[in-house]
Amino acid sequence: MPYSLNRGLVALSVIFALALSTYHVVVAYVGPPTTEVHRAIHLMLGLAVLFCLGAIPKEEGRSMRSTLLDVALLAGILGPSLYLIFNIEAINARMIYVTPVTSLQLVLGTILTLSVLEATRRLLGWPMVILAVIFLIYTQIGPYLPYPFWHRGYAPERVIEQIFLSLDGLWGIPIGASANYIFLFVLFGALLVASGAGGFFSRFANVFAGRYVGGPAKTAVISSAFMSMLSGSSTANVVTTGSFTIPAMKSYGYRKEFAGGVEALASTGGLITPPVMGAAAFIMADFLGVSYAEIMAAAAIPAVLYFTAIFMSVDLEARRNRLAPVARGDDITIGALLVDGLFMLVPLAVMIYFLIAGYTPTLAGLYGIVSFVVALCIRKFRTPNEIAPAIWSAMIEAPRMVAPVIAACAIGGVIAGVISLTGLGVRFTSIISLMAGDSRVLFLILTMIASIILGMGMPTSAVYIVLASILAPGLIELGFEPLAAHMFIFFGAVMSNITPPLAIASFAAAAVANADPWKTSLSALKVASGVFLLPFIFCYSPALLGLGSGLEIVEASVSALLGMLCLSIAAIGWFCTTIHTVVRLILAAAAVALILPGMQSNLAGLTVAVLVLAPLFIRHRRSDTARKPRHGDG
């Protein structure tokens, strides 16, 4: 019985996977149904695949109990989702927070929430589950907490109504991002892998940057920055260019989590890179009453420092792992490679064209998939029948790849729903003012935390609008330049894309890389250690935003660059050789001294950095000299 049941669930997982892939392709062309229905179908089919596959015995003699548990969880996803889909008109007709929640709705909402928590535990581990549970408990213990964490408390019916029956919970912005465009780009990446196109893009990256250490990662940084700058979406860019760059980095020798983290960072950086930047930059110009050109000028130096820090980290990581420049033994030229693989580049060009032309990422992804299938028919397989296996494989594999993203977005919606319900987001100003007092540093740190928390359930522009309204005045009162205060909040909102617990860009990169989402997020944080200091740097040194004399701007830029180099070395733990933990801590302290404004602190930081790094470099040079054969040695 267990064996036949497992076989049936495996077959059912294939059906769900094909249904999800087909649904998204059709919807991309004809348009989605009602928002809640569209997102419910996406979550239902994606997590149904997970629970069907979860019933596959990992070892001989797996108990029937485990299989039945997966069947129960499968029902816990299908039942509530189908109820919502078939009763959406009645649900939309009810008055939110006025119409009573029925017993059936309470039970179904509770079951779905528990099933999502279990799916998240399986795919992402305990951290996000624990965080979600803490927020759910917070809805019940609010009346017993001191101000400003106090709230009047909410009955379980009200909490389930927020999570299950509104767009401020499970069906909120995070799952919308996954349903609207992430899946199609993951499907596109799965099609690349299934058709064997990944080998071409790896060779292309090697030919293009073969003479550089860490070449594929550096190529990924440039291309991803350019694309996300144009698309205005870090997540959309991750799953677009990441389909090419992440396999190239993995083939080169980078760990899959590191490759995904680099792609997420580069794609996120495009939102703060002139000339296009993200939508919040235009809003900032209105807030400050300045021209958009001034915003672009202010972001120029931080953007250069951002990508320089990533370049440093990928270079150090490659050298730490002894990843030499790729050998080009076949002597193939870029021109010959382009001719041979032109059919694989056409889909990317098609997607870029439609993104630049103003089409939605959904349509751009659809046209990319269609153009790739046509190109395969013409160039590689000759007949449609011969590419059917590749299409079949991609349609089954894509839902499995995107399942962690679906779970992360769903649980992020639960957290965002609780924040909205309890009014915790609105009270951030009171909380931050109470906790920070007159401390400028602490106020900045807490503002950054607020930006990241709000960024879990809101787009960058929305986070910026909220915090610019309630926190920017406080920063300005503490003596920060208005432009620096607003740019700080903007950076914080952008960086929420790669910051756990809901690092949506990192999770999307993890889906493309077939890596653990949590480890991918932590890898991105490691590489971004210097990047996170950037907003703090230009708040205390506004010359980095172009506010000051030419000499002040140059001095601030050079000291910040050296500080971020030291911080990258400390984070990666390598400079000519592996660095001891104590030395890394000393370097981190030197980095902070270089970053802080003031000539004295900069000179102190530079002196410490030289005293630490110079011996390592000299020892490395002597070691290299000793290994080289002398003239005449035989």
N, C-alpha and C positions, 0 to 999 in steps of 0.2 A: 504493500500500500504506500509507504513513504516514497519508494522509488518511482512508482507511477505518478504520484502526486507531484513530485519534484519535476518529472519530465513534463507534466502538464503545465506547471508554472513556468518552466523554461520556454515552452512554446508560447505561452501567454505573454511572456516578456517580449518576445519577438513581435507579436501582434501589437502590443502597446507601443513599442519603439517605432514600428512602421507607421502606426496611426499618428504619433506625435510628429514625426518628420513630414508625413504627407499633409497633416493639418497645417503646419507652419508654411509649407510651400504654397498651398492653396490660399491661405489667408493673406500671405504676402502679396498675392496677385489680386484677389477680390476684395481685400479689406477685412479687418477683424470684426467679430460680433460685439455685443455689449462688453464694456470694459471688464466687469466682474466675470462674465462668462469666459472671455478670452483668457484671462489670467487663471481662472479655475481649471480650465481644460489643460493649460500648460503645466500647472502644478500637479494635477491629478495624474496625467499620463507619465510625466517625468518621474514622480515618486513611485508610481505603480511599477515601472520597470525595475526600480531599486528593490522593492519588496519581493517581486517575483524572483529576481536573481539572488536575493538574500536567502532563498529557500534551497539553493544548490548546496548540497553537503560538501563541506571543505575537507572532510576526512571520512573514511569508511565508518559506517555505523552511527552516523549522526542521528540524534533522537527525533522521533516524530513530534515531540513537543516543540522543538525549534521551528519545524516546518509549519505547524499549526499556528504558531505565534506570527510568522510572516504572513500567513493567510489572513489572520485577524487584522494585522496592520494594513494589509492590502484593502480589506473591507473598510478600515478606518479612513482610508484616503478616498476610495471610490464613493462610498455612501454619502458623506457630507458634500463632496464636490458635485455629485450628480443632483443632489437636492437643490443646491444653489443654482445650478445650470437650468433645471426644469422649472424652478419657481422664481426666476429672477424678476419677472414683472411684478409679482406680489411683494417681493422683497424691496424693490425700488419704490413701490407705491407706499410703503409704510413710512411713518415719520420717525426718523432716527431719534433715539432717546425719549420718545413719547409713546409710540406703539409698544406694548409689552412684548417681551421675548417669550415665545412659546416654549413649552417643556421640550418639544422635539428639537427646536433650534438650539436650545441650551445643551442638550445631550450631543447633538451632531457637532456643534462648535467645539465642545470639550474634547470629543473623540478626535476631531481633525487636528486640534492643537497638540494633543498628546502624540499623535502619529507623526506630525511634523517634527516635534522634539526628538522622537526616536530616530527619524530619518537623519536629522542633523547630527545626532550622537554617532551614528554609524559612519557618516560621510566625513564629518569634521571634528569628531571627538567631543569631549566634555566641555571645553571652555565656553563655547557659545550657548550650549544648553544651560549651563550654570548661570550665565549672565541673564538669559531669558527668564529663568525661574526666579531669579532675584527681582527682576522687574515685575513679574506677576505677583510675587509676594508683596511687593511694595504697594500694589493696589489695595491690599487688605490691611496693611499695618500703618497706613498713612495717618489715621487719627491719633496714633500713639507716639508719633515722632515729633521732635521739636521743630520750631520754625527755623529755616524756611523749607524744610523737607515735609512739613505737615501738609496733609490734604484731608478732605472729609471722609475719604474711604468710598469704595465702590463695590456694590454687590456683584457676585459672580455673574449674574445675568447681564449687568452693564458691561463687564469686562469682555464677556463672550460676544456681546453685541458689537463692541468696538473691533474685536479681532475678526469675527466671522461674517458680520452683516454690514460692514462699512468698508470704504476704500482707505481707511486709516489703519488697517491691520494687515492681515495676511495678503490682501489684494491691493496693497499700497504700491508706492513708487518702486521699491526694490524689485518685487516680482514682476512689475510692469516692464522694467528694463530688461529682465531676462526673457520675458515673453515677446517683447516687441522687436528686439533685434539680436540679442546675444545668441539665441539658438540657431538662427540662420547662418551666422558666421561660423559657429562651431560645426554646423553641418558642412559648410564649405571647406573647413579645415579637414574634417573627416574624409571628405571626397578626395582632397589632395593626397592624404595618406593612403587611402584605398587604391588610388590609381597609380601610385608610385611616383607622384610628382615631387614628393619631399626630397628625393635624391637630387633632382635638378636644382632645386633652390639651395640645397646645401653646397653643391658644386659652384653655383653662381656666387654665393657669399664668399666661398673660399677663393675664387678667382679674383673677385672684386677687392678683397681685403686680405689676401693670403700673406702678404709680406709684413703684416702687423700682428703683434701678439694680441689675442683677444679680438681678432678682426670681425668675426660674425656678430659678436655682441656690440661692437662699436658701430657696425653697419645698422644693427637693429635700433640703436639709440637714435641715430640720425633719421632713419626712415620713419620710425614711430613718432618722433617729435614733429616731423613735418606733417604727417597724416592727421594726428590728433589736433594740431593747430588748425587744420582746415575743417575737420569734421566737428570740432567743439565737444567731442565726447571721448573721454579716456577709455571707457568700456568698449564702445564701438570700435575704437582703433585697436585695442588689444586683440579683439577677435578677428580683425581684418588683417593687419600686417603681422600679427602674432602667428597666424597660420603659416607664414613663411619664415619669420625670424626665429621663432622658438625652436622648430625642428633643426634649423641651421646651428643654433647655439648648442643644442643637445648633441648633435652630430660632432661638433668640434670638441666636446668633452666637458662642457659645463654641466653641473647637476641640473636636473629638470626643474627643481624648485628655484634655483638661482636664475635659470633662464627665464622662467615665468615672472620672477620678481623684477628682473631688469626690464622686461617688456612692459610690465605694469607701471614702473617708474617712468620710463621714457614716454609712454602714452599719456600719463598724467601730466608730465611736464609740458606737454604741448598746450595745455590750457592756460599756462602763464607765460607763453612765448609769443612775443610780437611777430608779425603784425596783426594776426587775427585774434588770438587768445580766446577765452571763453566768454559766454554771454554776460557774466557778472562784471567783466571789465567795462562794458558799455554802461551798465547800471552804476558802477563806481564813478564814472565820469559825471553822471547826472547828480549823484549824491554830493560830490565835491564841487560841482559847478565849474569843472575844467574841461578842456577839450580831450577827446580820445587820444590825440597825439601825445599829450602829456602823460597819459596812463601808459602808453606804449614805451615812451622814453624811460619812465620810471621802472618798468618791468625788464628793460633790456639787460642790465648788469646782473640782476638776480637770476634771469633765465640762463645767461652764459655760465654763471657759477653753478647753477643747478645741474646742467648737463656736463660741465667739467667734473663735478664731483662723481657723477655716474661713470664717466670715462675712466677716472682714476680707479674707482672700485673694480670695474670689470678688468682693467689692465692688471691690477694687483692680484685679483682672484686667479686670472689666467697664469700669471707668473708663480703664484703660490702653488698651483697644481701642476706646474711645469708643462703648460700647454703651449707648445712652440707654434710659430707661424705655420700655417698649413702648407705642406709641400705641394708644389704644382708640377708633379712629375709628368702629367700628360701633356704639358705645354699647350693646353687649349687656350685660345684667345677668347676674350669677352665677346667679340663679334661672332665667332663660330658657335659659342655657347648660346648666344641669343638666337641665332638662326635655328639651332637644333631644338631649343626649348621655347620658341616664340609662342607656341600655342598655350604654354603655361603662364606666360606673362599677360596675354590678352585679357583673361578674366580680371586680373588685378587692375589693369588699365580701365576696364569697363566699370569696376566698382568705384575707382577714384573719380572717373568722369561723372558718374551719377551723384556721388557725394558732393563734388564741387558744384554741380549743376543745381543743387538744392533739393534733390530727391531725398526721401527718408532713408535711413540706414537699412530698413526692412527691404525696400525695393532695390537698393543698391546691392544688398546681399543676394536677393533673388536673381537679379540680372547677372551677377557674378557667377552664380551656380549654373544658370542656364548657358551662359557663354562658355563656361569650362566644359560642360557636357558636350556642347556642339564642337568645341575645339578638339576634344578627345576623339570624337567620331571622325573628324576630318583628318587629324594628324597621326594619331597613335593606333587606334583600334579598327579604323576603317568602317565598321558597321555598328549600329546601336546595340545589336545583340551581344557584342563582345564586351561592351562596357557595362552591361547590366549587373554583372557580379560586383563591380566596383561601387555602383550606385546602391545596390542592395546592402553591401557591407557598410557603407557610409551612413545609410538611413538607420541601421541598427546600432552602430557604434556611437553616433552623435548623442542620442538620448542618454547613453551611459556616461559619456564625457561631461554632459551638462548637468547631471544630477546634483553634484555638490553645489553648483551655483544656484540651482533652484532651491535647495534646502537652505543655503545661506541667506538668500533673498527673502524666503518665507519667514525665517526666524527673525531676520532684521525688521520685517514688517510688523511682527508681534511686538518687538521692542519699541519701534517707532510709535505704534498704536498706544502703548502704555504711556509713553512720554507725552503724547498729545492728550490722552484722556485725563491724566493727573495734573496737567498744567506744569509739569516739571520744566519743560523748555522755556516757558514764559518766565519762570522764577529764576532762571539762570543768573540774571543780573543781580538779584538780591543775594543769591547764594555766593556768587563770585565776590561781590563787594564786601559781604560779611567775612568771608574767608581770607580775602587778600588784605583788607584794611588799607593801609597806605603803601603797601609794597608794590612797586611797579613790576618787578620780576614775577612775583606770584600772580598778579593780575593778568600778565601776559600768558603765563602757563595755564591758568584756569580758562582763559579765553580760548586758547588753542584746544584744550580738552572739550570745551563747549562746542567748538566748531566741528570737531571730530564726531562727537555724539550726535549732534543735529544732522551731520552729513550721512549718518546711517540710514535715515529715512527720507531725506530731502535732496533735491538736486543742488549743485553748487550755487547757482544763482539764488535759489530760495534761502539757503543757509546764509549767504552773504547779506541778503536783504534784511533778514531777521536780526542778525548779530550787528550789522552796521547801524541798525536803528536803536538797539538797546545797549550795546557794549562800546561802540566807537566813541560816543560822547565821554564815557568814563575814561577811556584811554587818552583822549585829548586833554581831559582835565588833569591827568597825571603828568602832562608835559610832553607827550609824544606828538610829533608832527601829524597833522590830519591825514596827509597822504600815506604816511607810514602806518598809522592806525588802521586805515581802511585796507591797505595792501596786506597787512598782517592777517586780518580777518579773511580776506580773499584767499591767501595762501593756505590758511587753516582749513577752509572749506574744500579747497582743491585736494589737499593732502588726505582728507578723509577717505578718498578713493583707494588708498593703499594702506590704510591703518586698520588693524583688527579692532573690534571683532567683526565688523561688516566691511571688509576691504573689497568692495565690489570689483574694482579693476584687478586686484590680485587674484580674486576668486575666478574671474573670467580667464585670466592668464593661466591659472592652474588647470582649468578645464581644457584649454588648448594644449597645455604641456602634459596632460594626463598625470598631474602631480597632486600631492596633498595640499589642499587650499590653505590650511593653517601654516604649514611649513613654508609655502610660497610667500605668504604675507610676512612671516618673520624674516625671510631672506630679503624681501623688498625693504623692510625696516632697517636691516643691517646695512644694506647698500646706501640707504637714504639717511644714515645717521648725520651726515653733514648737511644734507638738504633740509632737515627739520630745524636746523639752527638758523637757516637763512632769514626767516621772518624776524627772529629775535635780533639778528645782526643789523638789519636795516632799520629796525625801530630805534636801536641805540646809536646807529651810525647811518643817518639818513643820506649821507653822501652816496651810498650805494644806490639810492633812488634818483641820483642826479641832483640832489639838493645840496649845493655847496660849490666851492671853487674847483677848478680843474685839478689842482694839487691834492685837495682833500678827497676828491673822487678817486684819483689814482692810488693814493695811500690806502684808503679804505678797501678798494678792490684787491690790491696786492695782499694786504694783511688777511683779508677774508679768504682769498684763494689759498694762501699758505696754511691758514688755519683749517680749512676744509681738507687739504691734502693730508695734514697730520691726523685729522679725525678719520679719514678714509683708511689710512695706514693702521691706526689703532683698531678700527672696526674689523678690517680684514685680518689683521694680525700677521702681516708680512711686509718686509722691506729688505730685499736681497736675501733674507733668510727668515725663518719663523721667529716671531718676536714673543718674548716672555710676557705673561700677563701684567706684571708690575711695570714693565717698560711701556706697555700699551696704555696703562692708566696714566703714566707720566706724560705720554704723548697727548692723551686726551686733555690733560690739564694745560699743556702747552698750547693746544688748539684753542681752548677757551680764552687763554690770555691773548692770543693773536686776534681772535674775533672781537674781543671787547674793544671799545673805542679808547684811544689814548696812546701816545707814543711810548710811554713807559711800559705799559702792559704788553704792547706789541713787541718791544725789544726784549722783554723778559721771556715771552713765549718763544720768540725766534731763537734766543740763546739756548733755552732748554731743548728745543727741537734739534738744533745743530749738534749739541753735545750728545744727544741720544742717537741721532741717525748717522752722523759722520763716522763713528767707529764701525758701525755695521757696513757702511758703504766701503770703507777702506779695507776692512777684512774681506769683503766679497771680491774686491779688485785684486788683492793679493792672492786670494784663492784661485781666481781665474788665471792670473799670471803664472802661478805654480803649476797649473794643469797644462798650460800650453807648452809644446815641445820646443826646446831651444834649437837655434839654427845649427845644423850639422849633426843633430842627434839622430841616430838611426834606429 
